[in-house]
Amino acid sequence: MIPAAWLLVRIRRFSRASLFNKSQRACAWSLIFAMGVLRTSRLVLRPFRADDIDRLAKLMANRDFMRFSLGPYTREQTLAFLDKLLAWQNANEPSLFAMIHST
């Protein structure tokens, strides 16, 4: 599998049981974190940062964006969600990536 496709496959949140053993999981995620940021001419994929809260809160408060989820989030709910993502990243666990459209 080409590296970019492998990265996109690994973005999904997996359960612990579905990812090989612990050492293989750590090795796979260390490769992603070593890459840091994936950049194309129109798109940037990068780990979330604490300063993403304003843009993320605006997006997650949008009823249309959250219609297939649990509904719109308040800023406090979004902050809790972002804290969870950052905790996964800090523990080298599978997490999500911020997707930025660059023009």
DSSP file (Angstrom, degrees, kcal/mol; ACC not computed):
  #  RESIDUE AA STRUCTURE BP1 BP2  ACC     N-H-->O    O-->H-N    N-H-->O    O-->H-N    TCO  KAPPA ALPHA  PHI   PSI    X-CA   Y-CA   Z-CA
    1    1 A M              0   0    0      0, 0.0     5,-0.0     0, 0.0     0, 0.0   0.000 360.0 360.0 360.0 139.1    0.0    0.0    0.0
    2    2 A I     >  -     0   0    0      1,-0.1     4,-2.4     4,-0.0     3,-0.3  -0.388 360.0-113.0 -69.7 150.6    1.4    3.4   -0.8
    3    3 A P  H  > S+     0   0    0      0, 0.0     4,-2.2     0, 0.0     5,-0.1   0.854 114.1  51.3 -55.3 -41.8    2.3    5.5    2.3
    4    4 A A  H  > S+     0   0    0      1,-0.2     4,-2.0     2,-0.2     5,-0.1   0.908 112.1  46.7 -64.8 -40.4   -0.4    8.2    1.8
    5    5 A A  H  > S+     0   0    0     -3,-0.3     4,-2.1     2,-0.2    -1,-0.2   0.888 110.3  53.9 -67.3 -37.9   -3.1    5.5    1.5
    6    6 A W  H  X S+     0   0    0     -4,-2.4     4,-1.9     1,-0.2    -2,-0.2   0.908 107.8  51.0 -62.1 -40.8   -1.7    3.8    4.6
    7    7 A L  H  X S+     0   0    0     -4,-2.2     4,-0.7     1,-0.2    -1,-0.2   0.920 109.5  49.2 -62.3 -44.6   -1.9    7.0    6.5
    8    8 A L  H >X S+     0   0    0     -4,-2.0     4,-0.5     1,-0.2     3,-0.5   0.854 109.8  51.6 -66.7 -33.6   -5.5    7.5    5.6
    9    9 A V  H >< S+     0   0    0     -4,-2.1     3,-0.7     1,-0.2    -1,-0.2   0.885 109.1  51.3 -66.6 -37.5   -6.5    4.0    6.5
   10   10 A R  H 3< S+     0   0    0     -4,-1.9    -1,-0.2     1,-0.2    -2,-0.2   0.582  91.0  78.3 -78.1  -9.4   -4.8    4.5    9.9
   11   11 A I  H << S+     0   0    0     -4,-0.7    -1,-0.2    -3,-0.5    -2,-0.2   0.859  72.7  95.5 -67.9 -34.0   -6.7    7.7   10.6
   12   12 A R  S << S-     0   0    0     -3,-0.7     2,-0.6    -4,-0.5    83,-0.1  -0.195  89.3-107.5 -56.0 148.8   -9.9    5.8   11.6
   13   13 A R        -     0   0    0     81,-0.1     2,-0.3     0, 0.0    -1,-0.1  -0.722  42.6-167.3 -81.7 117.4  -10.3    5.2   15.3
   14   14 A F        -     0   0    0     -2,-0.6     2,-0.1    -4,-0.2     5,-0.0  -0.728  21.6-114.4-103.9 153.1   -9.6    1.5   15.9
   15   15 A S    >>  -     0   0    0     -2,-0.3     4,-0.6     1,-0.1     3,-0.6  -0.484  32.7-111.6 -76.4 159.1  -10.4   -0.5   19.0
   16   16 A R  G >4 S+     0   0    0      1,-0.2     3,-0.8     2,-0.2    -1,-0.1   0.869 116.2  55.4 -59.5 -37.3   -7.4   -1.9   20.9
   17   17 A A  G 34 S+     0   0    0      1,-0.2    -1,-0.2     4,-0.0    -3,-0.0   0.798 102.3  56.0 -68.9 -27.8   -8.2   -5.5   20.0
   18   18 A S  G <4 S+     0   0    0     -3,-0.6     2,-0.8     1,-0.1    -1,-0.2   0.615  93.2  76.8 -83.5  -9.8   -8.3   -4.7   16.2
   19   19 A L  S << S-     0   0    0     -3,-0.8     6,-0.2    -4,-0.6    -1,-0.1  -0.873  96.0-107.3-104.3 104.5   -4.8   -3.3   16.1
   20   20 A F  S    S-     0   0    0     -2,-0.8    -1,-0.2     4,-0.1     2,-0.2   0.460  70.0 -39.0  13.3-144.0   -2.1   -6.0   16.2
   21   21 A N     >  -     0   0    0     -3,-0.1     4,-2.5     1,-0.1     5,-0.2  -0.541  66.9 -95.3 -99.8 175.6   -0.3   -6.3   19.5
   22   22 A K  H  > S+     0   0    0      1,-0.2     4,-2.4     2,-0.2     5,-0.2   0.867 122.0  48.3 -61.6 -40.7    0.8   -3.3   21.6
   23   23 A S  H  > S+     0   0    0      2,-0.2     4,-2.1     1,-0.2    -1,-0.2   0.890 112.9  48.2 -69.4 -37.4    4.4   -3.1   20.3
   24   24 A Q  H  > S+     0   0    0      2,-0.2     4,-2.5     1,-0.2    -2,-0.2   0.891 111.7  51.1 -66.7 -38.3    3.2   -3.2   16.7
   25   25 A R  H  X S+     0   0    0     -4,-2.5     4,-2.3    -6,-0.2     5,-0.2   0.922 110.3  48.4 -63.7 -44.8    0.6   -0.6   17.4
   26   26 A A  H  X S+     0   0    0     -4,-2.4     4,-2.0     1,-0.2    -1,-0.2   0.893 112.1  49.7 -63.4 -39.7    3.2    1.7   19.0
   27   27 A C  H  X S+     0   0    0     -4,-2.1     4,-1.4     2,-0.2    -2,-0.2   0.922 110.5  49.6 -65.4 -44.2    5.5    1.2   16.0
   28   28 A A  H  X S+     0   0    0     -4,-2.5     4,-1.3     1,-0.2     3,-0.2   0.918 114.3  44.4 -62.3 -43.8    2.8    2.0   13.5
   29   29 A W  H  X S+     0   0    0     -4,-2.3     4,-2.6     1,-0.2     5,-0.2   0.805 105.5  60.7 -74.5 -27.7    1.8    5.2   15.3
   30   30 A S  H  X S+     0   0    0     -4,-2.0     4,-1.8    -5,-0.2    -1,-0.2   0.858 102.8  54.2 -65.7 -30.8    5.3    6.3   15.8
   31   31 A L  H  X S+     0   0    0     -4,-1.4     4,-1.4    -3,-0.2    -2,-0.2   0.910 109.6  46.5 -65.7 -41.5    5.6    6.3   12.0
   32   32 A I  H  X S+     0   0    0     -4,-1.3     4,-1.5     1,-0.2     3,-0.3   0.935 114.0  46.6 -67.0 -45.3    2.6    8.6   11.7
   33   33 A F  H  < S+     0   0    0     -4,-2.6    -1,-0.2     1,-0.2    -2,-0.2   0.813 107.3  58.0 -69.5 -27.4    3.8   11.0   14.4
   34   34 A A  H  < S+     0   0    0     -4,-1.8    -1,-0.2    -5,-0.2    -2,-0.2   0.855 104.3  52.9 -66.5 -32.9    7.3   11.0   12.8
   35   35 A M  H  < S+     0   0    0     -4,-1.4     2,-2.1    -3,-0.3    -2,-0.2   0.862  83.7 178.6 -68.9 -34.5    5.6   12.2    9.6
   36   36 A G     <  +     0   0    0     -4,-1.5     2,-0.4    -5,-0.1    -1,-0.2  -0.471  57.4  22.9  72.8 -81.6    3.9   15.0   11.6
   37   37 A V        -     0   0    0     -2,-2.1     2,-0.6    -3,-0.2     9,-0.2  -0.963  61.9-152.8-127.3 134.2    2.1   16.8    8.8
   38   38 A L  E     -A   45   0A   0      7,-2.9     7,-3.0    -2,-0.4     2,-0.4  -0.938  24.8-173.9-104.8 122.1    0.9   15.6    5.5
   39   39 A R  E     +A   44   0A   0     -2,-0.6     5,-0.2     5,-0.2     2,-0.2  -0.960  14.0 169.0-125.5 131.4    0.7   18.5    3.0
   40   40 A T        -     0   0    0      3,-3.1    62,-0.1    -2,-0.4    -2,-0.0  -0.651  55.5 -87.8-120.3-175.2   -0.6   18.7   -0.6
   41   41 A S  S    S+     0   0    0     -2,-0.2     3,-0.1     1,-0.2    -2,-0.0   0.788 125.9  18.5 -67.0 -25.4   -1.3   21.7   -2.7
   42   42 A R  S    S+     0   0    0      1,-0.1    60,-1.8    61,-0.1     2,-0.4   0.469 121.4  53.4-122.7  -3.9   -4.9   22.0   -1.3
   43   43 A L  E     - B   0 101A   0     58,-0.3    -3,-3.1     2,-0.0     2,-0.4  -0.987  49.5-166.5-142.1 143.3   -4.9   20.0    1.9
   44   44 A V  E     -AB  39 100A   0     56,-2.3    56,-3.1    -2,-0.4     2,-0.5  -0.997   5.5-168.5-127.5 126.5   -3.1   19.7    5.2
   45   45 A L  E     +AB  38  99A   0     -7,-3.0    -7,-2.9    -2,-0.4    54,-0.2  -0.972  26.3 149.4-110.8 124.2   -3.6   16.8    7.6
   46   46 A R  E     - B   0  98A   0     52,-2.1    52,-3.3    -2,-0.5    -9,-0.2  -0.974  50.3 -85.9-149.0 159.9   -2.0   17.3   10.9
   47   47 A P  E     - B   0  97A   0      0, 0.0    50,-0.2     0, 0.0    39,-0.1  -0.334  56.5 -97.6 -62.8 151.5   -2.5   16.4   14.6
   48   48 A F        -     0   0    0     48,-0.6     2,-0.3    37,-0.1    41,-0.0  -0.324  38.2-156.7 -67.4 154.8   -4.9   18.6   16.5
   49   49 A R    >   -     0   0    0     -3,-0.1     3,-1.7     1,-0.1     4,-0.1  -0.890  29.4-111.0-128.4 160.4   -3.6   21.4   18.7
   50   50 A A  G >  S+     0   0    0     -2,-0.3     3,-1.2     1,-0.3    -1,-0.1   0.812 114.9  63.0 -62.1 -30.6   -5.0   23.2   21.7
   51   51 A D  G 3  S+     0   0    0      1,-0.3     3,-0.4     2,-0.1     4,-0.3   0.426  82.9  80.1 -78.9   5.1   -5.4   26.4   19.7
   52   52 A D  G <>  +     0   0    0     -3,-1.7     4,-2.6     1,-0.2     5,-0.3   0.477  64.5  98.1 -81.2  -2.8   -7.8   24.6   17.3
   53   53 A I  H <> S+     0   0    0     -3,-1.2     4,-2.8     1,-0.2     5,-0.2   0.862  77.1  52.0 -59.7 -41.0  -10.6   25.2   19.8
   54   54 A D  H  > S+     0   0    0     -3,-0.4     4,-1.9     2,-0.2    -1,-0.2   0.952 115.5  39.0 -64.0 -49.4  -12.1   28.3   18.2
   55   55 A R  H  > S+     0   0    0     -4,-0.3     4,-2.1     1,-0.2    -1,-0.2   0.899 118.5  49.2 -66.7 -39.8  -12.5   26.8   14.7
   56   56 A L  H  X S+     0   0    0     -4,-2.6     4,-2.9     2,-0.2    -2,-0.2   0.895 109.5  51.5 -67.9 -39.7  -13.6   23.4   16.0
   57   57 A A  H  X S+     0   0    0     -4,-2.8     4,-1.0    -5,-0.3    -1,-0.2   0.900 110.4  49.2 -63.7 -40.7  -16.2   24.9   18.4
   58   58 A K  H  < S+     0   0    0     -4,-1.9     4,-0.4    -5,-0.2     3,-0.2   0.918 114.4  45.2 -64.1 -42.5  -17.7   26.9   15.5
   59   59 A L  H >< S+     0   0    0     -4,-2.1     3,-1.2     1,-0.2    -2,-0.2   0.920 113.3  48.2 -67.2 -44.5  -17.8   23.8   13.3
   60   60 A M  H 3< S+     0   0    0     -4,-2.9    13,-2.8     1,-0.3    -1,-0.2   0.605 105.2  59.7 -77.3 -10.1  -19.3   21.5   16.0
   61   61 A A  T 3< S+     0   0    0     -4,-1.0     2,-0.5    11,-0.3    -1,-0.3   0.569  81.6 104.3 -86.5 -10.8  -21.9   24.1   16.9
   62   62 A N    <>  -     0   0    0     -3,-1.2     4,-1.9    -4,-0.4     5,-0.1  -0.612  63.8-152.8 -76.5 118.4  -23.2   23.9   13.3
   63   63 A R  T  4 S+     0   0    0     -2,-0.5     4,-0.2     1,-0.2    -1,-0.2   0.871  93.8  50.9 -60.7 -40.1  -26.5   21.9   13.3
   64   64 A D  T >4 S+     0   0    0      1,-0.2     3,-0.9     2,-0.2     4,-0.2   0.902 110.4  48.6 -66.7 -40.9  -26.0   20.7    9.6
   65   65 A F  T 34 S+     0   0    0      1,-0.2     3,-0.4    -6,-0.2    -1,-0.2   0.872 118.2  40.5 -65.5 -36.3  -22.4   19.6   10.3
   66   66 A M  T ><>S+     0   0    0     -4,-1.9     3,-1.8     1,-0.2     5,-1.1   0.241  80.7 110.0 -97.6  12.7  -23.4   17.6   13.4
   67   67 A R  T < 5S+     0   0    0     -3,-0.9    -1,-0.2     1,-0.3    -2,-0.1   0.785  81.8  45.0 -64.2 -27.3  -26.7   16.2   12.0
   68   68 A F  T 3 5S+     0   0    0     -3,-0.4    -1,-0.3    -4,-0.2     2,-0.1   0.259 113.9  58.7 -97.8  12.2  -25.4   12.6   11.8
   69   69 A S  T < 5S-     0   0    0     -3,-1.8    -3,-0.1     0, 0.0    -4,-0.0  -0.139 117.5 -64.1-113.3-149.2  -23.8   12.9   15.3
   70   70 A L  T   5S-     0   0    0      1,-0.4    -3,-0.1    -2,-0.1    -4,-0.1   0.294  87.2 -93.4 -88.5  11.1  -25.4   13.6   18.7
   71   71 A G  S   <S-     0   0    0     -5,-1.1    -1,-0.4    -8,-0.1    -9,-0.1  -0.365  70.8 -23.0 100.6 175.8  -26.4   17.1   17.6
   72   72 A P        -     0   0    0      0, 0.0     2,-0.3     0, 0.0   -11,-0.3  -0.218  63.9-136.2 -60.3 146.6  -24.6   20.4   18.0
   73   73 A Y        -     0   0    0    -13,-2.8     2,-0.1   -16,-0.2    -2,-0.0  -0.785   8.4-128.9-103.1 146.4  -22.0   20.7   20.7
   74   74 A T     >  -     0   0    0     -2,-0.3     4,-2.3     1,-0.1     5,-0.2  -0.371  36.7-100.7 -77.9 170.8  -21.5   23.6   23.1
   75   75 A R  H  > S+     0   0    0      1,-0.2     4,-2.4     2,-0.2     5,-0.1   0.880 125.3  52.7 -61.7 -37.3  -18.1   25.1   23.5
   76   76 A E  H  > S+     0   0    0      2,-0.2     4,-2.0     1,-0.2    -1,-0.2   0.895 109.4  47.9 -66.3 -40.6  -17.6   23.2   26.7
   77   77 A Q  H  > S+     0   0    0      2,-0.2     4,-2.1     1,-0.2    -2,-0.2   0.889 112.3  49.9 -65.8 -39.1  -18.5   19.9   25.0
   78   78 A T  H  X S+     0   0    0     -4,-2.3     4,-2.8     2,-0.2    -2,-0.2   0.899 108.8  52.0 -66.1 -40.4  -16.1   20.7   22.1
   79   79 A L  H  X S+     0   0    0     -4,-2.4     4,-2.5     2,-0.2    -2,-0.2   0.897 109.6  49.7 -62.7 -40.5  -13.3   21.5   24.6
   80   80 A A  H  X S+     0   0    0     -4,-2.0     4,-1.8     2,-0.2    -1,-0.2   0.902 111.6  49.2 -63.8 -40.8  -13.9   18.1   26.3
   81   81 A F  H  X S+     0   0    0     -4,-2.1     4,-2.1     2,-0.2    -2,-0.2   0.923 112.3  47.5 -63.1 -46.0  -13.8   16.4   22.9
   82   82 A L  H  X S+     0   0    0     -4,-2.8     4,-2.6     1,-0.2    -2,-0.2   0.887 109.0  54.2 -64.6 -39.2  -10.6   18.2   21.9
   83   83 A D  H  X S+     0   0    0     -4,-2.5     4,-2.1     1,-0.2    -1,-0.2   0.886 107.8  51.0 -60.8 -38.4   -9.0   17.3   25.3
   84   84 A K  H  X S+     0   0    0     -4,-1.8     4,-2.2     2,-0.2    -2,-0.2   0.921 110.4  48.5 -64.8 -43.8   -9.8   13.6   24.6
   85   85 A L  H  X S+     0   0    0     -4,-2.1     4,-2.4     1,-0.2    -2,-0.2   0.919 112.0  48.7 -61.5 -43.9   -8.1   13.9   21.2
   86   86 A L  H  X S+     0   0    0     -4,-2.6     4,-2.6     1,-0.2    -1,-0.2   0.866 109.3  53.1 -65.6 -35.9   -5.1   15.5   22.6
   87   87 A A  H  X S+     0   0    0     -4,-2.1     4,-1.6     2,-0.2    -1,-0.2   0.910 108.9  49.5 -65.3 -41.6   -4.9   12.9   25.4
   88   88 A W  H  <>S+     0   0    0     -4,-2.2     5,-3.1     2,-0.2    -2,-0.2   0.933 112.5  48.0 -61.0 -45.1   -4.9   10.1   22.7
   89   89 A Q  H ><5S+     0   0    0     -4,-2.4     3,-1.5     1,-0.2    -2,-0.2   0.920 110.7  50.3 -61.9 -43.9   -2.2   11.9   20.8
   90   90 A N  H 3<5S+     0   0    0     -4,-2.6    -1,-0.2     1,-0.3    -2,-0.2   0.781 111.7  48.6 -66.3 -26.5    0.0   12.4   23.9
   91   91 A A  T 3<5S-     0   0    0     -4,-1.6    -1,-0.3    -3,-0.2    -2,-0.2   0.303 114.8-117.1 -93.2   8.0   -0.4    8.7   24.8
   92   92 A N  T < 5 +     0   0    0     -3,-1.5    -3,-0.2     1,-0.2   -63,-0.2   0.849  67.7 144.2  55.9  37.3    0.5    7.6   21.2
   93   93 A E      < -     0   0    0     -5,-3.1    -1,-0.2    -6,-0.2    -2,-0.1  -0.641  63.5 -79.6 -96.9 159.6   -2.9    6.1   20.8
   94   94 A P        +     0   0    0      0, 0.0     2,-0.2     0, 0.0    -1,-0.1  -0.373  66.1 159.2 -57.7 136.1   -4.9    6.2   17.5
   95   95 A S        -     0   0    0    -85,-0.2     2,-0.2   -83,-0.1   -10,-0.1  -0.701  37.7 -86.6-143.2-168.7   -6.5    9.6   17.1
   96   96 A L        -     0   0    0     -2,-0.2   -48,-0.6   -11,-0.1     2,-0.4  -0.678  32.4-132.7-106.9 163.9   -8.0   11.9   14.5
   97   97 A F  E     -B   47   0A   0     -2,-0.2     2,-0.4   -50,-0.2   -52,-0.0  -0.910  18.5-116.8-117.9 145.4   -6.3   14.5   12.3
   98   98 A A  E     -B   46   0A   0    -52,-3.3   -52,-2.1    -2,-0.4     2,-0.6  -0.655  27.0-150.8 -75.5 133.5   -7.2   18.1   11.7
   99   99 A M  E     -B   45   0A   0     -2,-0.4     2,-0.5   -54,-0.2   -54,-0.2  -0.941  14.4-172.1-112.1 114.7   -8.0   18.5    8.0
  100  100 A I  E     -B   44   0A   0    -56,-3.1   -56,-2.3    -2,-0.6     2,-0.7  -0.920  18.1-142.6-114.1 125.9   -7.2   22.0    6.7
  101  101 A H  E     -B   43   0A   0     -2,-0.5     2,-0.5   -58,-0.2   -58,-0.3  -0.774  22.3-160.7 -85.6 116.9   -8.2   23.2    3.3
  102  102 A S              0   0    0    -60,-1.8    -2,-0.0    -2,-0.7   -62,-0.0  -0.853 360.0 360.0-104.4 134.0   -5.4   25.4    2.1
  103  103 A T              0   0    0     -2,-0.5    -1,-0.1   -60,-0.0   -61,-0.1   0.387 360.0 360.0-112.0 360.0   -6.0   27.9   -0.8
